[in-house]
Amino acid sequence: MKRSTLTERSDRSVGVLAARMAVRKALRCFPVIKNRTAYVIGAELPDDRDTYIFEDAFACELGAELPNVRSRNDIPSFCYFIDEDPQPKYKRKRPFEAYSLEREVREHQRLVGMGTPGHEMPSEFREIAETVVEVQTDHRHIAAALFLSRGITVGEKQAKELHEHSLTNLTIAFRGNRPLSSALHMLRAMRDADASEKPLTKRTDQILPLEQLHGYGRAKEWGLELAADLTDWRNGKLEWNDVNKGVLLKGVPGTGKTRFARSLAESCNAHFVECSLAKTQAKGHLGDMLAAISRAFREACKNAPSILFVDECDSIGNRAALSGHHPEYARKVITGMLEFMDGAEPRDGVVVIAACNSLENIDEAFLRPGRLEQVIEIEPPDLTARQKILTNYLQIELPELSMRELGQRTEGWTGADLEKFSRDARRKARRARRALDAQQVLDLLSGQVMEISAGDLERFAVHEAGHVVAAHHLLKVLPESVSIQEFHRKNHSGAALSGGITLLLRRNASAHLRSDYLNEISVALAGHAAEKLILGEASDGSGIASGSDLEFATSHAARLLAGSGLCGDLVFRSDGNRELRQLIKHDANFKEECGKVLDQQLSEVTELLSQRTTVINGLAEALLERKTLSQDEIAPLLGVAVSEAETTEIMRDPNAE
């Protein structure tokens, strides 16, 4: 039988040729395999980067000697080692797709198990494999591959330098007839680009400890408790099983989730590792993404105690609502993440802090005990926190009056907004060669915020008063507070302007009646109804934006009709917000039924408010005068005492983001 040459049955790329030389050398210890039509072998690869290239190399080497290689079924199948997946689809798996020993051996006549530093070969596979070979490329393989494929001759020193690059990058750099000098320049550029992405560890020096941060509320309380627990764990006073394993931080961009995690690591005197799922996903290849996540977990475990910050956790999706492009890809990533979090090896000393913008895209499996055990929302800082944050960032002490004005005009700003504003103020003062003072700060702010007109303020006050009155009569609760905004940002492309906020509380109930759903819909529509009733016409303030009154009312009506069993139809159709939106969008009859519920509740709440216009006007006038009313100030305007109202739980849609 004629022995194949390296330049046959190959694309003649530098990477594949070098890999074939390494594979051929590794297989010398098991020469009979090249004539076998059935085998199970293991291959230890040098790294996680060049898996596809080594697959091509094995396919060429193991298929070249067979007399009748006619189809893809004649080349080996490849498996990688990660968690179980019940639905394998392809003969040749993508690197790091889910692995099941029993299934792989049953389904594949020719099987090569690929072990990598990031996904090591398990002992059970080693026991069943007929041989396990170690594949290592050599600088001489690189030199020979360059000569065979491109006719380029390099010396030993240059070959060793080229050997430091991945086979994938070598293949890219030496494509076509690109000259050596251009290829070397491209390799250096790709190496620099890779290096800029590699560091996962973030320095925690010059980071404020959590104790000195402002505006984090319950998240700060949780973090300080964790710091105390980690101290006790270090000193042997606490078992690891009694320490919080992780938390999911929810908040709009700019609320400081990353800053919180870094400061927490500082307070805990812990190693800090950051892993952005969106950035690792941008690489495209599933193997690259899981390898990056694996590196982060390994580094955290190696340097415990550690804070492992997993940013943009909602970017990979929720298995219950996957659709569109590449749902299998997302499932593999979620499965891989869960496997890393659970870990075959214990991860004592590693606390996972995950961050997301939307709970809707978080798979429920992440929220189980031992993983991300709590969900804490980080909201924009309140007035007091904004004043303290500005003092820290501006690095000057401002007069109390100026600081109060700054705090009031930055209502709704996130910590990131305040940091950027302070940086701009300091820069402007430097360029003017002046010391920063209160007047400069206020002048800069006046160019970024706009005072709301008296007419709009009146509308906002009436709108919020409608919510308060309806909540009191329908839900039997008093708001914790109600406020209207005097200023809004110019050219701010974030969430639509919110003229006011009513923090409603409701009775803590484990089950809801049909009347509960309808009453909460009515309260959500009460602002719209009050505007029309008192001012003669309603604005679009109840809608436009995600999280608006209309979105809440619509999703609540849809949930009532589609999944509650309280409307005569016991068929369960959906419960997730995304699925409910799809129902409304594509099912005309369902949309019409939701519309009928909304129209009916708007009519009923309008009738309710029409009998209480004096109370609405009184609340609106008080809001216009004071801008914020506490619960103690609201109660007498409604003619009740605080003790008469139940105030136990913030009213939120239970499935809202």
C-alpha positions as CSV (number, residue, x, y, z in Angstrom):
1,M,0.0,0.0,0.0
2,K,1.3,3.4,-0.9
3,R,2.1,5.7,2.0
4,S,0.5,9.1,1.8
5,T,2.7,12.2,1.7
6,L,2.0,15.2,3.8
7,T,1.0,17.3,0.8
8,E,-1.7,14.9,-0.2
9,R,-5.3,15.0,1.1
10,S,-4.7,18.4,2.8
11,D,-5.4,22.0,2.1
12,R,-1.6,22.5,2.3
13,S,-2.1,25.2,5.0
14,V,0.8,25.8,7.3
15,G,-1.2,25.0,10.4
16,V,-2.6,21.7,9.2
17,L,0.7,20.5,7.8
18,A,2.5,21.2,11.1
19,A,-0.3,19.5,13.0
20,R,-0.1,16.5,10.7
21,M,3.6,16.1,11.5
22,A,2.9,16.2,15.2
23,V,0.0,13.7,14.9
24,R,2.0,11.4,12.7
25,K,4.9,11.4,15.3
26,A,2.4,10.8,18.1
27,L,0.8,7.8,16.3
28,R,4.1,6.0,15.8
29,C,3.5,4.2,19.2
30,F,0.3,2.7,17.8
31,P,1.1,2.0,14.1
32,V,-1.7,-0.6,13.5
33,I,-4.4,2.1,13.9
34,K,-3.9,3.3,10.4
35,N,-5.3,0.0,9.0
36,R,-8.1,-0.3,11.4
37,T,-11.8,0.5,10.6
38,A,-12.8,0.7,14.2
39,Y,-11.0,2.2,17.2
40,V,-11.3,4.4,20.3
41,I,-8.2,6.5,21.1
42,G,-7.4,9.5,23.1
43,A,-5.3,12.5,22.1
44,E,-3.9,15.1,24.5
45,L,-3.6,18.4,22.7
46,P,-1.1,21.1,23.7
47,D,-3.7,23.9,24.2
48,D,-7.4,24.8,23.6
49,R,-6.7,27.1,20.6
50,D,-6.2,24.8,17.6
51,T,-8.8,22.1,18.0
52,Y,-10.2,22.3,14.5
53,I,-6.7,22.1,13.0
54,F,-5.8,19.0,14.9
55,E,-9.1,17.4,13.9
56,D,-8.2,18.0,10.3
57,A,-4.7,16.6,10.9
58,F,-6.1,13.4,12.6
59,A,-8.7,13.0,9.8
60,C,-5.9,13.2,7.2
61,E,-3.6,10.8,9.0
62,L,-6.2,8.2,10.0
63,G,-8.1,8.3,6.8
64,A,-5.2,8.4,4.4
65,E,-4.3,4.7,4.7
66,L,-7.8,3.3,4.3
67,P,-8.4,1.8,0.9
68,N,-11.9,3.2,0.3
69,V,-12.4,6.5,2.0
70,R,-15.5,7.8,0.2
71,S,-17.6,9.8,2.7
72,R,-17.5,11.8,5.9
73,N,-18.5,8.6,7.8
74,D,-15.2,7.1,7.0
75,I,-13.2,9.7,8.9
76,P,-13.0,9.7,12.7
77,S,-15.5,11.4,15.0
78,F,-14.2,13.7,17.7
79,C,-15.5,14.3,21.2
80,Y,-14.5,16.8,23.9
81,F,-15.1,16.5,27.6
82,I,-17.8,18.6,29.2
83,D,-21.2,18.0,30.8
84,E,-23.9,15.7,29.5
85,D,-26.2,16.7,26.7
86,P,-29.2,14.7,25.6
87,Q,-29.4,15.7,22.0
88,P,-26.2,15.2,20.0
89,K,-26.6,16.0,16.3
90,Y,-23.3,15.9,14.5
91,K,-20.7,13.3,13.7
92,R,-18.0,15.9,14.1
93,K,-18.7,17.9,17.1
94,R,-17.6,21.5,17.7
95,P,-14.9,21.7,20.4
96,F,-16.2,21.5,23.9
97,E,-19.7,20.4,23.1
98,A,-21.4,18.2,25.6
99,Y,-19.8,14.8,26.2
100,S,-21.3,11.4,27.2
101,L,-18.9,8.4,27.1
102,E,-21.6,5.8,26.7
103,R,-23.3,7.7,23.8
104,E,-20.0,8.5,22.0
105,V,-18.8,4.9,22.0
106,R,-22.1,3.6,21.0
107,E,-22.7,6.0,18.1
108,H,-19.2,6.2,16.6
109,Q,-17.1,3.5,15.0
110,R,-14.0,5.6,14.8
111,L,-13.7,7.8,17.9
112,V,-10.9,10.2,19.0
113,G,-11.4,11.8,22.4
114,M,-9.6,15.2,22.5
115,G,-8.2,16.3,25.8
116,T,-7.1,19.9,26.3
117,P,-5.7,21.9,29.2
118,G,-9.1,23.5,29.6
119,H,-11.1,20.3,29.3
120,E,-9.1,17.4,30.6
121,M,-9.7,13.8,29.5
122,P,-11.6,11.9,32.3
123,S,-10.2,8.7,33.8
124,E,-13.2,6.6,32.5
125,F,-12.3,7.5,28.9
126,R,-8.6,6.7,29.4
127,E,-9.7,3.2,30.7
128,I,-11.7,2.4,27.6
129,A,-9.4,4.0,25.0
130,E,-7.1,1.6,23.2
131,T,-4.3,4.2,23.5
132,V,-3.8,7.8,24.5
133,V,-1.3,9.7,22.6
134,E,0.3,13.1,23.4
135,V,0.4,15.5,20.5
136,Q,3.1,18.2,20.6
137,T,4.2,20.4,17.8
138,D,7.9,21.3,17.4
139,H,9.6,24.3,15.8
140,R,11.0,22.0,13.2
141,H,7.4,21.1,12.2
142,I,6.7,24.8,11.6
143,A,9.8,25.2,9.5
144,A,9.0,22.1,7.4
145,A,5.4,23.1,6.9
146,L,6.4,26.6,5.7
147,F,8.8,25.0,3.2
148,L,6.4,22.4,1.9
149,S,3.4,24.7,1.7
150,R,4.9,28.0,0.7
151,G,8.5,27.4,-0.3
152,I,9.7,29.6,2.5
153,T,12.9,28.8,4.3
154,V,13.5,30.0,7.9
155,G,16.3,29.4,10.4
156,E,16.0,27.7,13.7
157,K,15.8,30.9,15.7
158,Q,13.0,32.3,13.6
159,A,11.2,28.9,13.6
160,K,11.2,28.9,17.4
161,E,9.7,32.4,17.4
162,L,7.0,31.2,15.0
163,H,6.3,28.2,17.2
164,E,5.1,30.6,19.9
165,H,2.1,31.5,17.8
166,S,-1.0,29.3,17.4
167,L,-1.4,27.1,14.4
168,T,-4.6,29.0,13.6
169,N,-2.8,32.3,13.5
170,L,0.1,30.8,11.4
171,T,-2.5,29.5,8.9
172,I,-4.1,33.0,8.6
173,A,-0.8,34.8,8.4
174,F,0.7,32.6,5.6
175,R,-2.4,32.4,3.4
176,G,-1.9,32.7,-0.3
177,N,1.4,34.2,-1.5
178,R,1.8,36.7,1.3
179,P,5.5,37.4,1.8
180,L,7.3,36.5,5.0
181,S,7.7,40.1,6.2
182,S,4.0,40.8,5.9
183,A,3.1,37.5,7.6
184,L,5.4,38.3,10.5
185,H,3.9,41.7,10.9
186,M,0.4,40.2,10.9
187,L,1.4,37.6,13.5
188,R,2.8,40.3,15.8
189,A,-0.5,42.3,15.4
190,M,-2.6,39.2,16.2
191,R,-0.5,38.4,19.2
192,D,-0.9,42.0,20.6
193,A,-4.7,41.8,20.0
194,D,-4.9,38.5,21.8
195,A,-2.8,39.8,24.7
196,S,-5.1,42.8,25.1
197,E,-8.0,40.4,25.6
198,K,-6.3,37.8,27.8
199,P,-5.9,39.5,31.2
200,L,-8.9,38.5,33.2
201,T,-7.5,39.7,36.5
202,K,-8.3,43.3,37.4
203,R,-6.1,45.1,39.9
204,T,-7.9,46.0,43.0
205,D,-5.3,48.6,44.2
206,Q,-6.7,52.2,44.3
207,I,-10.2,50.8,44.4
208,L,-12.4,52.1,47.1
209,P,-13.4,49.4,49.6
210,L,-17.1,48.6,49.8
211,E,-17.4,50.5,53.1
212,Q,-16.7,53.8,51.3
213,L,-19.2,53.3,48.4
214,H,-22.5,55.1,48.4
215,G,-25.9,54.2,47.0
216,Y,-25.7,50.4,46.9
217,G,-28.4,49.7,49.5
218,R,-29.1,46.0,50.0
219,A,-26.2,45.0,47.8
220,K,-23.8,46.8,50.1
221,E,-25.3,45.1,53.2
222,W,-24.9,41.7,51.5
223,G,-21.3,42.4,50.6
224,L,-20.3,43.5,54.0
225,E,-21.8,40.4,55.5
226,L,-19.8,38.3,53.0
227,A,-16.6,40.1,53.9
228,A,-17.2,39.2,57.6
229,D,-17.9,35.6,56.6
230,L,-14.8,35.3,54.5
231,T,-12.7,36.6,57.4
232,D,-14.2,33.9,59.7
233,W,-13.7,31.2,57.0
234,R,-10.0,32.2,56.7
235,N,-9.6,32.0,60.5
236,G,-11.2,28.5,60.6
237,K,-14.3,29.8,62.5
238,L,-16.7,29.1,59.6
239,E,-17.2,26.2,57.3
240,W,-17.4,27.0,53.6
241,N,-20.9,25.5,53.3
242,D,-22.0,28.4,55.6
243,V,-20.7,31.1,53.2
244,N,-22.8,32.7,50.5
245,K,-21.7,31.2,47.2
246,G,-22.9,33.9,44.8
247,V,-25.3,36.7,43.9
248,L,-26.9,38.0,40.8
249,L,-26.8,41.8,40.5
250,K,-29.5,43.4,38.3
251,G,-29.4,46.9,37.2
252,V,-29.4,49.2,34.2
253,P,-26.0,50.0,32.6
254,G,-24.1,52.5,34.6
255,T,-25.4,51.6,38.1
256,G,-21.9,50.4,39.1
257,K,-22.2,46.6,39.1
258,T,-18.6,46.1,38.1
259,R,-17.4,48.8,40.6
260,F,-19.3,47.0,43.3
261,A,-17.6,43.7,42.6
262,R,-14.1,45.2,42.6
263,S,-14.8,47.1,45.8
264,L,-16.2,43.9,47.3
265,A,-12.9,42.1,46.5
266,E,-11.0,44.9,48.1
267,S,-13.1,44.7,51.3
268,C,-12.8,40.9,51.4
269,N,-9.0,41.1,50.7
270,A,-9.7,38.6,47.9
271,H,-8.3,38.0,44.4
272,F,-10.5,39.6,41.7
273,V,-11.2,37.9,38.4
274,E,-13.5,39.4,35.7
275,C,-15.1,37.5,32.8
276,S,-17.4,39.2,30.4
277,L,-19.7,36.7,28.7
278,A,-20.6,39.1,25.9
279,K,-16.9,39.7,25.1
280,T,-16.0,36.0,25.1
281,Q,-19.1,35.3,23.0
282,A,-17.9,37.9,20.5
283,K,-15.1,35.5,19.5
284,G,-17.8,33.4,17.9
285,H,-16.4,29.9,18.4
286,L,-18.0,27.9,21.2
287,G,-14.7,26.4,22.2
288,D,-13.0,29.8,22.5
289,M,-15.9,31.1,24.7
290,L,-15.9,28.1,27.1
291,A,-12.1,28.1,27.2
292,A,-12.1,31.7,28.4
293,I,-14.7,30.9,31.0
294,S,-12.7,27.9,32.1
295,R,-9.6,30.1,32.5
296,A,-11.5,32.5,34.7
297,F,-12.8,29.7,37.0
298,R,-9.3,28.1,37.2
299,E,-7.7,31.4,38.1
300,A,-10.3,32.1,40.8
301,C,-9.9,28.6,42.3
302,K,-6.1,28.8,42.2
303,N,-6.0,32.2,44.0
304,A,-8.9,31.6,46.5
305,P,-10.3,33.4,48.3
306,S,-11.5,35.1,45.1
307,I,-14.4,37.2,43.8
308,L,-15.2,35.9,40.3
309,F,-17.2,38.6,38.5
310,V,-19.3,37.3,35.5
311,D,-20.5,40.3,33.6
312,E,-23.4,40.5,31.1
313,C,-24.7,37.1,32.3
314,D,-28.0,37.7,30.4
315,S,-26.2,37.8,27.0
316,I,-26.3,34.0,26.6
317,G,-30.1,33.8,27.1
318,N,-32.6,31.6,28.9
319,R,-33.2,28.0,27.7
320,A,-36.9,28.3,28.3
321,A,-37.2,31.1,25.8
322,L,-34.4,30.4,23.2
323,S,-35.4,31.0,19.6
324,G,-34.0,32.5,16.4
325,H,-30.3,31.9,15.5
326,H,-28.1,29.3,17.1
327,P,-30.3,28.2,20.1
328,E,-28.1,25.0,20.4
329,Y,-25.0,27.2,20.8
330,A,-26.7,29.1,23.7
331,R,-27.7,25.8,25.3
332,K,-24.1,24.6,25.2
333,V,-22.9,27.8,26.8
334,I,-25.5,27.6,29.5
335,T,-24.7,24.0,30.2
336,G,-21.0,24.7,30.3
337,M,-21.5,27.7,32.7
338,L,-23.5,25.5,35.0
339,E,-20.9,22.8,34.9
340,F,-18.2,25.3,35.8
341,M,-20.2,26.8,38.6
342,D,-21.0,23.3,40.1
343,G,-17.5,22.0,39.4
344,A,-16.3,18.5,39.5
345,E,-13.7,19.9,41.9
346,P,-14.8,21.9,44.9
347,R,-14.5,25.7,44.5
348,D,-14.0,26.6,48.2
349,G,-13.1,30.2,48.6
350,V,-14.6,31.3,45.2
351,V,-17.7,33.6,45.3
352,V,-19.4,34.3,42.0
353,I,-20.9,37.7,41.4
354,A,-22.9,37.8,38.2
355,A,-24.4,40.9,36.6
356,C,-27.3,41.4,34.2
357,N,-29.5,44.1,32.8
358,S,-32.6,41.9,32.5
359,L,-33.8,39.0,34.6
360,E,-35.9,37.8,31.7
361,N,-32.8,36.5,29.9
362,I,-31.4,34.6,32.9
363,D,-31.8,30.9,32.9
364,E,-33.5,29.7,36.1
365,A,-30.9,27.0,36.7
366,F,-28.4,29.8,37.6
367,L,-30.6,30.9,40.5
368,R,-30.6,27.6,42.4
369,P,-28.9,27.0,45.8
370,G,-25.1,26.8,45.5
371,R,-25.0,29.0,42.4
372,L,-26.4,32.5,42.3
373,E,-28.4,32.2,45.5
374,Q,-29.9,35.8,45.6
375,V,-31.0,38.4,43.2
376,I,-30.3,42.0,44.3
377,E,-31.3,45.0,42.2
378,I,-29.0,48.0,42.1
379,E,-31.0,51.1,41.4
380,P,-29.7,54.6,40.6
381,P,-28.6,56.4,43.8
382,D,-31.0,58.5,45.8
383,L,-30.4,62.2,46.7
384,T,-28.1,61.6,49.7
385,A,-26.1,59.0,47.8
386,R,-25.7,61.3,44.8
387,Q,-24.4,64.1,46.9
388,K,-21.8,61.9,48.5
389,I,-20.8,60.4,45.1
390,L,-20.3,63.8,43.6
391,T,-18.2,64.9,46.6
392,N,-16.0,61.9,46.1
393,Y,-15.6,62.4,42.3
394,L,-15.4,66.2,42.2
395,Q,-12.6,66.0,44.9
396,I,-13.7,69.3,46.4
397,E,-16.0,70.4,49.3
398,L,-19.0,72.4,47.9
399,P,-21.3,74.6,49.9
400,E,-24.4,72.8,51.3
401,L,-26.7,74.9,49.1
402,S,-24.8,74.1,45.9
403,M,-24.6,70.4,46.8
404,R,-28.3,70.3,47.4
405,E,-29.0,71.9,44.0
406,L,-26.6,69.4,42.3
407,G,-28.3,66.5,44.0
408,Q,-31.8,67.6,43.0
409,R,-30.8,68.3,39.3
410,T,-29.2,64.9,38.9
411,E,-32.3,62.9,39.8
412,G,-32.2,59.5,38.0
413,W,-28.5,59.7,37.1
414,T,-26.5,56.6,37.6
415,G,-23.1,56.4,39.3
416,A,-21.4,56.2,35.9
417,D,-23.2,59.4,34.8
418,L,-22.1,61.2,37.9
419,E,-18.5,60.0,37.5
420,K,-18.4,61.2,33.9
421,F,-19.9,64.6,34.8
422,S,-17.3,65.0,37.6
423,R,-14.5,64.1,35.2
424,D,-15.7,66.6,32.7
425,A,-15.9,69.3,35.4
426,R,-12.3,68.7,36.5
427,R,-11.1,68.6,32.9
428,K,-12.8,71.9,32.1
429,A,-11.2,73.6,35.2
430,R,-7.8,72.3,34.2
431,R,-8.1,73.7,30.7
432,A,-9.2,77.0,32.1
433,R,-6.2,76.9,34.6
434,R,-8.6,77.5,37.5
435,A,-9.3,75.7,40.7
436,L,-12.7,73.9,40.4
437,D,-15.4,75.7,42.3
438,A,-19.2,75.4,42.8
439,Q,-20.1,77.9,40.1
440,Q,-18.1,76.1,37.4
441,V,-19.8,72.8,38.4
442,L,-23.3,74.4,38.3
443,D,-22.5,76.1,35.0
444,L,-21.5,72.8,33.4
445,L,-24.6,71.1,34.8
446,S,-26.9,73.8,33.4
447,G,-25.8,72.8,29.9
448,Q,-26.7,69.2,30.5
449,V,-30.0,69.4,32.3
450,M,-33.2,71.3,31.5
451,E,-35.8,72.5,33.9
452,I,-39.2,71.0,33.3
453,S,-41.9,73.5,32.5
454,A,-44.6,74.4,35.0
455,G,-47.3,72.8,32.8
456,D,-45.4,69.5,32.6
457,L,-44.8,69.5,36.4
458,E,-48.5,69.9,37.0
459,R,-49.2,67.0,34.6
460,F,-46.6,64.8,36.4
461,A,-48.1,65.7,39.8
462,V,-51.7,64.9,38.7
463,H,-50.4,61.6,37.1
464,E,-48.7,60.4,40.3
465,A,-51.6,61.6,42.5
466,G,-53.9,59.3,40.4
467,H,-51.7,56.3,41.2
468,V,-51.7,57.2,44.9
469,V,-55.5,57.5,45.2
470,A,-56.2,54.4,43.2
471,A,-53.7,52.3,45.1
472,H,-55.2,53.4,48.4
473,H,-58.8,52.5,47.4
474,L,-58.2,49.4,45.3
475,L,-55.1,47.8,46.9
476,K,-55.6,49.2,50.4
477,V,-52.0,50.4,50.6
478,L,-50.1,53.7,51.1
479,P,-47.1,54.5,48.9
480,E,-43.8,54.6,50.7
481,S,-43.1,57.8,48.8
482,V,-44.2,59.8,45.8
483,S,-42.1,62.3,43.9
484,I,-41.9,64.3,40.7
485,Q,-38.8,65.4,38.8
486,E,-38.0,69.1,38.2
487,F,-35.2,68.5,35.7
488,H,-34.3,66.1,33.0
489,R,-31.2,65.5,30.9
490,K,-30.7,67.1,27.5
491,N,-30.0,64.7,24.6
492,H,-30.0,61.7,27.0
493,S,-30.5,58.6,24.9
494,G,-31.2,56.2,27.7
495,A,-34.7,55.4,29.1
496,A,-37.5,57.7,28.2
497,L,-38.2,60.6,30.6
498,S,-40.0,59.6,33.8
499,G,-41.8,62.6,35.2
500,G,-42.4,61.0,38.6
501,I,-42.2,57.9,40.8
502,T,-44.7,56.4,43.1
503,L,-43.2,53.6,45.2
504,L,-46.3,51.5,45.8
505,L,-46.5,48.8,48.5
506,R,-49.0,45.9,48.6
507,R,-50.1,43.1,50.8
508,N,-47.8,40.2,50.8
509,A,-49.9,37.4,49.2
510,S,-48.8,34.0,47.9
511,A,-51.9,33.7,45.7
512,H,-53.8,36.2,43.6
513,L,-57.5,36.4,42.8
514,R,-58.9,37.7,39.6
515,S,-59.8,40.9,41.3
516,D,-56.1,41.4,42.4
517,Y,-55.0,41.3,38.8
518,L,-57.7,43.7,37.7
519,N,-57.0,46.1,40.6
520,E,-53.3,46.2,39.9
521,I,-54.1,46.9,36.2
522,S,-56.4,49.7,37.3
523,V,-53.7,51.3,39.5
524,A,-51.2,51.1,36.6
525,L,-53.7,53.0,34.4
526,A,-54.7,55.5,37.1
527,G,-52.1,58.1,36.1
528,H,-53.4,58.1,32.5
529,A,-57.0,58.4,33.8
530,A,-56.2,61.2,36.2
531,E,-54.5,63.3,33.5
532,K,-57.5,63.0,31.2
533,L,-60.0,63.6,34.1
534,I,-58.3,66.6,35.6
535,L,-56.5,68.2,32.7
536,G,-58.8,67.2,29.9
537,E,-56.3,65.2,27.9
538,A,-53.7,62.5,28.7
539,S,-50.1,62.6,27.6
540,D,-47.9,59.7,26.5
541,G,-46.3,59.5,29.9
542,S,-47.9,56.2,30.7
543,G,-46.3,54.5,27.7
544,I,-43.4,54.9,25.3
545,A,-40.7,53.2,27.4
546,S,-40.0,49.7,28.6
547,G,-41.1,49.5,32.2
548,S,-43.9,52.0,31.7
549,D,-47.4,51.9,33.2
550,L,-48.8,50.6,29.9
551,E,-46.3,47.8,29.7
552,F,-47.1,46.7,33.2
553,A,-50.8,46.8,32.6
554,T,-50.5,45.0,29.3
555,S,-48.3,42.2,30.6
556,H,-50.5,41.8,33.7
557,A,-53.6,41.5,31.5
558,A,-51.8,39.0,29.2
559,R,-50.7,36.9,32.2
560,L,-54.2,36.9,33.6
561,L,-55.6,35.6,30.3
562,A,-52.8,33.3,29.3
563,G,-51.7,31.5,32.5
564,S,-53.8,32.3,35.6
565,G,-56.8,30.0,34.9
566,L,-59.0,32.9,36.2
567,C,-60.8,33.9,33.0
568,G,-62.8,30.7,32.2
569,D,-59.9,29.2,30.1
570,L,-57.8,26.7,32.0
571,V,-55.3,26.2,29.2
572,F,-51.8,27.4,30.3
573,R,-50.3,29.2,27.3
574,S,-47.4,31.2,28.7
575,D,-45.9,33.0,31.7
576,G,-42.7,34.7,30.5
577,N,-42.8,38.3,29.4
578,R,-41.1,37.6,26.1
579,E,-43.6,34.8,25.3
580,L,-46.5,37.0,26.3
581,R,-45.3,39.7,24.0
582,Q,-45.1,37.2,21.2
583,L,-48.7,36.1,21.9
584,I,-49.9,39.7,21.7
585,K,-47.9,40.4,18.6
586,H,-49.0,37.3,16.6
587,D,-52.4,36.3,18.0
588,A,-54.9,38.9,17.0
589,N,-57.7,37.4,19.1
590,F,-55.5,37.3,22.2
591,K,-54.5,40.9,21.6
592,E,-58.1,41.9,21.3
593,E,-58.9,40.2,24.6
594,C,-56.1,42.0,26.3
595,G,-57.4,45.3,24.9
596,K,-60.8,44.6,26.3
597,V,-59.4,44.0,29.8
598,L,-57.4,47.3,29.6
599,D,-60.3,49.3,28.3
600,Q,-62.6,48.0,31.0
601,Q,-60.2,48.7,33.9
602,L,-59.4,52.2,32.5
603,S,-63.2,52.9,32.5
604,E,-63.5,51.6,36.1
605,V,-60.6,53.5,37.5
606,T,-61.7,56.7,35.7
607,E,-65.1,56.3,37.5
608,L,-63.3,55.8,40.8
609,L,-61.2,58.8,40.4
610,S,-64.0,61.0,39.2
611,Q,-65.5,60.8,42.7
612,R,-62.2,61.9,44.3
613,T,-61.0,64.8,42.3
614,T,-60.6,67.0,45.4
615,V,-58.2,64.5,46.9
616,I,-56.3,64.2,43.6
617,N,-55.9,68.0,43.4
618,G,-54.8,68.2,47.0
619,L,-52.1,65.6,46.5
620,A,-51.0,67.3,43.2
621,E,-50.7,70.7,44.9
622,A,-48.6,69.3,47.7
623,L,-46.3,67.5,45.2
624,L,-45.9,70.7,43.2
625,E,-44.9,72.5,46.4
626,R,-42.6,69.9,48.0
627,K,-41.7,67.7,44.9
628,T,-41.4,64.6,47.2
629,L,-44.0,63.3,49.8
630,S,-43.2,60.7,52.3
631,Q,-45.7,58.2,53.6
632,D,-46.4,60.3,56.7
633,E,-47.1,63.3,54.5
634,I,-49.4,61.3,52.1
635,A,-51.6,59.8,54.8
636,P,-53.3,63.0,56.1
637,L,-54.0,64.1,52.5
638,L,-55.9,60.8,52.0
639,G,-57.6,61.2,55.3
640,V,-56.1,58.1,56.9
641,A,-53.4,57.2,59.4
642,V,-50.3,55.3,58.4
643,S,-51.2,52.4,60.7
644,E,-54.5,51.9,58.8
645,A,-52.6,50.8,55.6
646,E,-50.7,47.7,55.0
647,T,-47.2,48.3,53.8
648,T,-45.2,45.1,53.4
649,E,-43.8,44.5,50.0
650,I,-42.9,46.7,47.0
651,M,-45.5,46.2,44.3
652,R,-43.8,44.6,41.3
653,D,-44.9,42.4,38.5
654,P,-43.6,39.0,39.8
655,N,-42.2,38.1,36.3
656,A,-41.0,41.6,35.3
657,E,-37.4,42.1,34.4
